[in-house]
Amino acid sequence: MTQTAAPTMRKPRRNWRGWMFVGPFLFFFAIVFVAPLLYAIYLSFFQPKMVWGVSQGEQFIGFDNYIKLFTDPNFWSGVIGVGLFLLIQVPIMLIISMYLALAIDSGRLWGSSFFRVSVFLPYAIPAVVATLMWGFMYGTRYGVMSEVNNLFGTSIDFFSPSLIWVGIGNIVTWEFIGYNMLIFYSALKTIPGSLYEAAAIDGASEWNIIRAIKLPAIRGSMMIAMIFSVIGSFQLFNEPNVLQQMAGNTITTYFTPNFYAFHLAFEANNPSYSATLAIVMGVITVAVAYIVQLWGAKGGVK
């Protein structure tokens, strides 16, 4: 009796075809994101070596830049400024955007298509152009505010230290209110019409429909808009950069963290300290955005 050999299991060949699709993305992701991030981290451990006022390369200093940053009053002044701006401006902007989306979705607004495009139009205007436009309107000697002050005998100055953040908040709200409105409106359009029919049969009022159907439907989009707004607030740069030429000494070089990083890198010739600031602000932004996400997941946005 002959004994047959057991069939050998062939090891399946590894299929590399999937890397043909994800490979290009991973390559460019590493080039434009991972590599600059690693270089910024590397740069943060050095500082320019100056000899008789002339740069002689970089010298390793360890964590000295981080220690210096956490005791830098200019850095914390900028962080506190954008933090207060975030707490006040973001809720106002999102609430207005939500009410506009609800108004358009109600079907009772005359010319809703034109209104929707008109509200979204400021988002299509570049931030620099929008800031210049509002800056000229804020002018107390040549703009709209000059005429208003002359007409009513007031002395409102949006370039003053007490109102500069109000002026910037107005610009940012005007720019992004239409963008957030479309996010909410898109979420409202996904609600099945059968829910409205059932609510009408039950005799629900318009307010009950908004509270029980529409607001829960936009909860997820509200969280997305809030996280984007948090990130955008910490990245505030264009508006103060443009208004600095009009507001004089009101907007300092450390007005916002990003503005301070720009000043350190290109005006103070200290890219290492600027990289340290950028890394710390990135960590702070991610932490705050994650806290907001956890707060929303636990029912913070209803």
Number of C-alpha atoms within 10 A of each C-alpha: 3 4 5 6 6 6 6 6 6 6 6 6 6 6 7 8 9 8 11 9 10 10 12 11 12 12 11 12 12 13 12 10 10 14 13 12 16 11 11 20 16 15 18 25 20 22 19 17 13 12 9 6 7 9 11 11 11 14 12 14 11 13 13 15 19 17 10 12 18 13 10 11 12 17 21 16 15 20 20 14 17 22 15 13 18 19 12 13 20 21 13 15 23 21 15 16 24 22 14 22 22 19 14 19 17 13 10 9 12 9 10 15 10 10 14 17 12 12 19 20 16 20 19 12 12 11 18 13 13 20 23 15 13 18 24 16 17 21 19 19 13 11 15 16 20 18 16 14 15 13 9 8 9 12 12 15 18 20 24 15 13 11 14 18 20 16 21 22 21 14 19 23 21 18 23 20 23 26 19 29 26 19 18 29 23 15 19 22 13 10 14 9 9 9 12 16 12 11 16 13 9 9 10 15 11 12 10 12 15 15 13 12 16 20 19 15 19 23 19 17 18 23 20 18 18 22 21 13 21 22 17 15 22 23 17 18 18 16 21 22 20 17 22 17 12 17 20 11 12 18 21 17 21 21 23 28 28 24 20 21 25 22 18 20 15 11 12 12 14 16 22 23 26 25 25 25 24 21 17 15 19 14 12 15 19 15 12 15 19 13 13 19 17 13 13 18 13 10 9 12 17 13
